[in-house]
Amino acid sequence: MQVLEAELEQRWRAMFTALAAGDDVSPTQRLRAEGIMEAAVLMDVATPAALLDAMDHCYRSVYNRGIADDFGGDWQDFFTFPQIPAMAQRAPVYPSTKD
């Protein structure tokens, strides 16, 4: 479990660090991490709750706040396990015409 957990933490931290810097994260990067999370649960290596706690810890180390602080206490209703809430910040949009 230690190797798997360390790999997941590295992937979560890389994703959250990139997003915090304003960069994007490829769907492949996110989906592979989600696949590892699902496999860990299917193989009885970890529980969803333990993985979500570890992911929240990585999120906190990057953003200095928890996932629930940014996405609400019910964030898991929208991002069901094993989905990772890893999205780029919305780009500023300015009207190009006076209409």
Number of C-alpha atoms within 10 A of each C-alpha: 10 8 8 14 18 11 14 21 19 13 18 25 19 16 26 25 18 16 18 16 11 13 14 15 17 12 10 9 13 18 14 13 21 18 12 16 24 19 14 18 16 12 9 10 13 17 15 15 11 11 20 18 14 16 22 17 19 24 23 16 14 20 15 11 13 19 22 12 11 11 13 11 11 9 14 17 9 10 12 10 15 19 17 19 18 17 16 17 12 7 7 5 6 6 6 6 5 4 4
